[in-house]
């Protein structure tokens, strides 16, 4: 007949193995989260730098073209030229704001980590049933 202390020892070893595996899974998930956080930070920094460069060059081009249009159209209708430019810039601003919102909604941050955690939970629930 099996000795009760052997069963307790086996149970202790099994719980140690389970604890080690859970810690290893947790460590892997934290590493994945850190990698995704770094990727998101890099993506955000690149987007900010590109946006600033685009805004700067766009502003300079817009000022130059606006000045040229105003100079060319001033003899015909000064108010009409200024209203047309204002309307044009308003439409462009609205289009750009919509594109920025679409870009921000395009990808959920940490989606891979959340999906992996859901898979881990489902696997653990299946094992513990």
Secondary structure, 3 states (H helix, E strand, C coil): CCCHHHHHHHHHHHHHHHHHHHHHHHHHHHHHHHHHHHHHHHHHHHHHHHHHHHHHHHHHHHHHHHHHHHHHHCCCCHHHHHHHHHHHHHHHHHHHHHHHHHHHHCCCCCHHHHHHHHHHHHHHHHHHC
